[in-house]
Amino acid sequence: MLKHLKKEVWSPYVVGVFIAILAVSSLFVFQKTVGASTTFVKLAALFWSAVDPSHLEENPYYRTYLNGKGWFDWQMLFVLGIFLGAFLSSKFSGAVPRRKVPHIWEVNWGTSVIKRRTAAFMGGVILMFGARLAGGCTSGHAISGGFQLALSGWIFMMGVFALGIPTALMMYRKGRAL
């Protein structure tokens, strides 16, 4: 078993089976669907509660997510588990970042580490904004919605592929990953 945990790259089919087990278990054991983006709303609300509590109390968006609910819940543990799992995976596999700028980025956009990190950060901001605007993230819409056969989940995934593939082709038009 440990031999499989040490692999640097896992089969997407094996990972898909584990994600399915996680999603179904979460629904039947905890009566909760898998999702992560609300955790970041709660972290932002936690920040505002320390910096300007009146802003938090006056903001209906935060009140929707916090009304009578704790800061630290199952979803926060889920997100912490994602970070912990990624860390442990990199340690088990022995994967060490070999480059500060991936080859495919370097071919298309240059060697600037600051440019790469800025683009990654801005991409994350846009992704989180979109997730909150859509009322959920990829795990919420695609995984949980998809296995429940929710039309919105399937439409979301079709949109991800319909827009993601052309965007990737446009962004990385000069080279491919080595």
C-alpha positions in Angstrom: 0.0 0.0 0.0 2.8 2.4 0.9 4.3 1.8 -2.6 1.2 3.2 -4.2 1.2 6.2 -1.8 4.7 7.0 -3.0 3.8 7.4 -6.6 4.4 10.9 -8.0 1.4 10.6 -10.4 -1.7 8.7 -9.7 -4.2 7.2 -12.2 -7.1 9.6 -12.7 -9.4 6.6 -12.5 -8.1 5.6 -9.0 -8.4 9.2 -7.8 -11.9 9.4 -9.2 -12.9 6.3 -7.3 -11.5 7.8 -4.0 -13.3 11.1 -4.7 -16.6 9.2 -5.3 -16.2 7.3 -2.1 -15.5 10.6 -0.2 -18.5 12.3 -1.7 -20.9 9.5 -1.1 -19.6 8.8 2.4 -19.9 12.5 3.3 -23.5 12.6 2.1 -24.6 9.4 3.9 -22.6 9.7 7.0 -22.7 13.4 7.7 -25.6 14.5 5.5 -23.3 17.0 3.9 -22.2 17.4 0.3 -18.6 18.0 -0.6 -17.7 21.7 -1.1 -15.0 24.1 -0.1 -15.6 27.7 -1.1 -17.8 28.7 1.8 -14.8 28.1 4.1 -13.1 31.1 2.5 -16.2 33.3 3.2 -16.0 32.2 6.8 -12.3 33.1 7.0 -13.0 36.5 5.5 -15.8 37.0 8.0 -13.4 36.0 10.8 -11.0 38.6 9.5 -13.7 41.3 9.6 -14.8 40.3 13.0 -11.4 41.1 14.3 -10.8 44.3 12.2 -14.3 45.9 12.0 -17.1 43.9 13.7 -19.7 46.5 12.7 -19.0 45.7 9.0 -19.6 42.1 9.7 -22.9 42.8 11.5 -24.2 45.1 8.7 -23.2 42.9 5.8 -26.1 40.6 4.7 -23.7 38.3 2.7 -21.7 37.4 5.8 -24.9 37.1 8.0 -26.3 34.5 5.5 -23.3 32.2 6.0 -22.7 32.9 9.7 -26.2 33.2 11.2 -26.1 30.9 14.3 -23.2 28.9 12.8 -19.7 28.4 14.2 -16.5 29.5 12.5 -14.9 26.1 12.6 -17.0 23.3 11.0 -16.8 20.2 8.9 -16.0 22.2 5.8 -13.1 23.9 7.5 -11.7 20.5 8.4 -12.3 19.4 4.8 -10.2 22.3 3.4 -7.5 21.8 6.0 -7.5 18.1 5.0 -6.9 19.2 1.4 -3.8 21.2 2.4 -2.6 18.4 4.7 -3.2 15.7 2.0 -1.3 17.7 -0.6 1.6 18.3 1.8 1.8 14.6 2.8 1.4 13.5 -0.9 4.4 15.6 -1.9 6.4 14.2 1.1 5.5 10.6 0.4 6.2 10.8 -3.3 9.5 12.6 -2.9 8.3 15.2 -5.4 10.4 18.3 -5.0 9.7 21.4 -7.0 12.5 21.4 -9.6 11.8 24.8 -11.0 10.4 28.0 -9.7 8.7 28.6 -13.1 7.3 25.6 -14.9 8.7 24.9 -18.3 5.4 25.5 -20.1 5.0 28.9 -18.4 8.6 29.8 -19.3 8.1 29.0 -23.0 4.9 31.0 -23.2 5.5 33.9 -20.7 9.1 34.1 -19.7 11.2 33.3 -16.6 9.9 36.0 -14.2 9.0 34.3 -10.8 7.1 37.5 -9.8 5.0 37.4 -13.0 4.2 33.7 -12.5 3.2 34.2 -8.8 1.1 37.3 -9.6 -0.7 35.4 -12.4 -1.3 32.4 -10.1 -2.6 34.7 -7.3 -4.9 36.6 -9.6 -6.1 33.4 -11.1 -7.0 32.2 -7.6 -8.8 35.5 -6.9 -10.9 35.2 -10.1 -11.6 31.6 -9.4 -12.8 32.3 -5.9 -14.9 35.2 -7.1 -16.5 33.0 -9.7 -17.1 30.2 -7.2 -18.9 32.6 -4.8 -20.9 34.2 -7.6 -22.0 30.7 -8.8 -22.9 29.7 -5.2 -20.3 27.0 -5.0 -17.0 25.7 -6.2 -16.0 22.9 -8.6 -16.3 20.3 -5.8 -19.8 21.6 -4.8 -21.2 21.9 -8.3 -19.4 19.2 -10.3 -18.7 16.5 -7.7 -21.7 16.8 -5.4 -24.1 18.1 -8.0 -22.9 15.6 -10.6 -23.3 12.5 -8.5 -26.8 13.7 -7.4 -27.6 14.1 -11.1 -28.4 17.8 -10.6 -28.8 19.6 -13.9 -26.8 22.6 -12.6 -23.8 20.3 -11.8 -23.8 18.8 -15.3 -24.2 22.2 -17.0 -21.4 23.5 -14.9 -19.0 20.7 -15.9 -19.9 21.2 -19.6 -19.1 24.8 -19.2 -15.8 24.1 -17.5 -14.6 21.9 -20.4 -16.2 24.2 -23.1 -14.3 27.2 -21.7 -11.3 25.5 -20.0 -9.9 23.7 -23.0 -9.8 26.7 -25.4 -8.4 28.9 -22.6 -5.6 26.5 -22.0 -4.9 26.2 -25.7 -4.8 30.0 -25.9 -2.7 30.5 -22.8 -0.1 27.9 -23.6 -0.1 28.1 -27.4 3.7 28.1 -27.8 4.7 24.8 -26.1 3.6 21.8 -24.2 4.6 20.4 -20.9 7.7 18.3 -20.8 
